[in-house]
Amino acid sequence: MSMRDRLTRAKLGQILLVLVVLIAAFWFKTYQNDEAKAKLDTTNSGFCDVGIEKCSSQQGSLSVTAQLTADKLQPESPFQLALTLSDPDASVTRSRLEGHSMYMGTLPAMIKQQAPGVWQGQALVGACTERSMIWAWVLDIEHEGETQQFKFLFEVKR
């Protein structure tokens, strides 16, 4: 072995120092999640949380009101979906859940028409590594020959 290939005390010290810094950064990022930062503040966030209250959105002459209900809205537990359309002739052509604060793929949100303008169903979301995750309920609605997309946001905590 040449002198270049030997592990000296200085090199070992540098390796250990880098290892300690990496472990500390990993621990800080993983376990020091600030609860206040993760908490959703609906008054300043600019959106209505359909997991807490009924939320409405309007595009043109179509108004849509949505709400999610559950004993406790949490990952991998089913919750109820409720949707009211201002025009009873409008119809939902696609309903899905998408990760908003983190990409989690697309999940089906199965809903069926219960009465003219009234749609209901059930869905669930997957678990996330974060303590809090913002999801979007995305709806494609056929109205007067055109498809309009509506998005309603909600927070799920683990």
C-alpha positions in Angstrom: 0.0 0.0 0.0 1.2 3.4 -0.8 1.1 6.4 1.5 -1.8 7.9 -0.7 -4.1 4.9 -0.1 -3.7 4.8 3.7 -6.5 6.0 6.0 -4.9 8.6 8.2 -6.3 10.1 11.4 -7.0 13.3 9.6 -9.0 11.6 6.8 -10.9 9.5 9.4 -11.7 12.6 11.3 -13.1 14.3 8.2 -15.2 11.3 7.4 -16.6 11.1 10.9 -17.3 14.8 10.9 -19.3 14.6 7.6 -21.1 11.5 8.9 -22.2 13.4 12.1 -23.4 16.4 10.1 -25.4 14.2 7.8 -27.0 12.3 10.7 -27.8 15.6 12.5 -29.4 17.0 9.3 -31.4 13.8 8.8 -32.6 13.8 12.4 -33.5 17.5 12.3 -35.5 17.2 9.0 -37.3 14.0 10.2 -38.1 14.7 13.8 -38.1 18.4 14.3 -41.3 19.1 12.2 -42.7 22.3 13.5 -46.4 21.6 14.3 -47.3 25.3 13.9 -45.8 25.4 10.4 -47.6 22.2 9.4 -51.0 23.4 10.7 -53.3 24.8 8.0 -54.4 28.3 8.6 -57.5 28.7 6.5 -57.9 32.4 7.2 -54.5 33.2 5.5 -54.2 30.3 3.1 -56.5 31.7 0.5 -58.6 28.5 0.2 -61.6 26.8 1.9 -60.9 23.4 3.5 -63.8 21.1 2.4 -62.8 18.7 5.2 -63.9 21.4 7.7 -66.8 23.2 6.0 -68.9 23.4 2.8 -67.0 25.2 0.1 -68.3 26.7 -3.1 -66.8 27.6 -6.4 -68.3 29.2 -9.4 -67.4 29.2 -13.1 -69.7 31.0 -15.4 -73.3 30.2 -14.5 -72.4 26.9 -12.7 -71.9 27.0 -8.9 -70.5 23.9 -7.2 -70.6 23.2 -3.4 -68.5 20.4 -1.9 -67.9 18.9 1.5 -66.1 15.9 3.0 -67.4 14.3 6.1 -65.8 11.7 8.4 -65.7 11.0 12.1 -62.0 11.8 11.8 -60.4 12.7 8.5 -57.2 10.7 8.4 -55.2 8.6 5.9 -56.4 5.2 4.8 -59.8 5.7 6.4 -62.9 6.2 4.2 -64.7 9.5 4.2 -67.9 10.7 2.5 -68.0 13.0 -0.4 -71.0 15.4 -1.1 -71.4 17.7 -4.0 -74.2 20.0 -5.1 -74.4 21.5 -8.5 -76.5 24.7 -9.2 -77.7 23.3 -12.5 -79.4 19.9 -12.2 -78.5 19.1 -15.9 -74.8 19.4 -15.2 -73.0 16.1 -14.7 -69.7 14.9 -13.2 -67.6 13.1 -15.8 -64.5 12.5 -13.7 -63.8 12.7 -9.9 -60.4 12.1 -8.4 -58.1 13.0 -5.5 -54.6 14.3 -6.1 -51.8 15.3 -3.8 -51.6 19.1 -3.7 -48.7 19.7 -1.3 -46.8 16.6 -2.5 -47.2 14.4 -5.5 -49.0 11.2 -4.4 -50.5 10.1 -7.7 -54.2 10.1 -8.6 -56.8 8.3 -6.5 -60.4 7.6 -7.6 -63.1 9.5 -5.8 -66.2 7.5 -6.7 -69.4 9.5 -6.7 -72.9 8.9 -8.0 -75.8 11.1 -8.7 -78.4 10.7 -5.9 -80.9 13.4 -7.2 -80.8 16.1 -9.9 -77.7 18.3 -9.0 -76.8 16.1 -5.9 -73.9 13.7 -6.0 -72.5 11.6 -3.2 -69.8 9.0 -2.7 -66.9 7.7 -0.8 -63.1 7.8 -1.0 -59.9 7.5 1.0 -56.3 8.9 0.7 -53.0 7.2 1.3 -50.6 7.8 4.2 -47.9 10.4 3.7 -44.5 10.8 5.4 -45.4 14.3 6.4 -47.6 15.0 9.5 -49.9 17.1 7.4 -50.8 16.8 3.7 -53.0 19.0 1.5 -55.1 17.0 -1.0 -57.2 18.3 -3.9 -60.6 16.8 -4.9 -60.6 17.5 -8.7 -63.8 17.3 -10.6 -64.5 17.5 -14.3 -68.1 18.7 -14.8 -70.0 18.7 -18.1 -72.1 21.9 -18.3 -73.9 23.3 -21.3 -71.7 21.2 -23.7 -68.4 22.2 -22.1 -66.2 20.5 -19.5 -65.2 22.7 -16.6 -62.7 21.6 -13.9 -63.2 22.4 -10.2 -60.7 21.8 -7.5 -61.5 21.7 -3.7 -58.6 21.4 -1.2 -58.5 19.7 2.2 -56.0 18.8 4.8 -55.4 15.3 6.2 -53.2 14.9 9.3 -51.7 11.6 10.5 
